[in-house]
Amino acid sequence: MNQELSKYKPTNRKGFVEFLQMLHRDFIANPDGWENNNLESFLESISRYAEDIQGYYDNTGQPLNADEPKWQIFADILKGGTMYE
């Protein structure tokens, strides 16, 4: 995943759409850079990452509550799905 994408933090729907477009372009340009580069493993990883994301926020000192939906949390779950095992 490229640096621009990994640091992107959408705050509204438009920003989330831009994030999704960037994520798509990243996959097309670098599918081998994704741990989960097929739909089955990507969806499984998203599910597991969504369960564990609060631990990520707590461990990295980010003041986010994963139970309160935010565009950034949706984006973080999708980013995590690209690499979470």
HUFENSUL-V119829 format. One record per residue. RES is the residue in one small letter. OMEGA is omega in whole degrees, -180 to 180 (* if undefined). BURIAL is b if it has 9 or more other ideal C-beta (glycine too) atoms within 8 Angstrom, else e. D_LAST is the distance of its C-alpha to the last C-alpha in Angstrom with 1 decimal. Layout:
res=<RES	RES>
omega=<OMEGA	OMEGA>
burial=<BURIAL	BURIAL>
d_last=<D_LAST	D_LAST>
//
This chain:
res=<m	n	q	e	l	s	k	y	k	p	t	n	r	k	g	f	v	e	f	l	q	m	l	h	r	d	f	i	a	n	p	d	g	w	e	n	n	n	l	e	s	f	l	e	s	i	s	r	y	a	e	d	i	q	g	y	y	d	n	t	g	q	p	l	n	a	d	e	p	k	w	q	i	f	a	d	i	l	k	g	g	t	m	y	e>
omega=<-179	-175	-180	-180	-177	-179	-175	-178	-180	180	179	-176	180	178	178	176	177	177	-180	178	177	179	178	178	179	179	180	-177	-171	-178	179	176	179	175	-177	-172	168	-172	-178	-178	178	-180	177	-180	177	-180	-180	-179	178	177	-172	-170	179	176	177	180	-180	-177	-179	176	179	-176	179	174	-176	177	176	-174	177	179	179	-180	176	180	180	178	179	176	179	179	180	-173	-175	-180	*>
burial=<b	e	e	e	b	e	e	b	e	b	e	e	e	e	b	b	e	b	b	b	e	b	b	e	e	b	b	e	e	b	e	e	e	b	b	b	b	e	e	e	b	b	b	b	b	b	e	b	b	b	e	b	b	b	e	b	b	e	e	e	e	e	e	b	e	b	e	e	e	e	b	b	b	b	b	b	b	b	b	b	b	b	b	b	e>
d_last=<15.4	19.0	20.4	22.4	19.6	17.4	20.5	21.8	22.5	24.3	26.9	28.4	27.9	29.3	26.9	23.9	25.4	25.7	22.0	21.1	23.5	22.0	18.4	20.0	22.0	19.1	17.4	20.8	21.5	18.2	16.0	14.9	13.7	10.9	7.6	8.1	11.8	13.2	14.0	12.7	9.0	9.6	11.4	9.1	6.4	9.7	10.9	8.4	8.7	12.4	12.7	11.6	13.1	16.4	15.1	14.0	17.5	19.2	17.8	18.7	22.1	21.8	24.4	22.5	22.5	19.6	22.1	24.4	23.4	23.7	23.0	21.0	18.6	18.1	17.5	15.0	12.9	13.2	12.4	9.3	8.4	9.0	6.4	3.8	0.0>
//
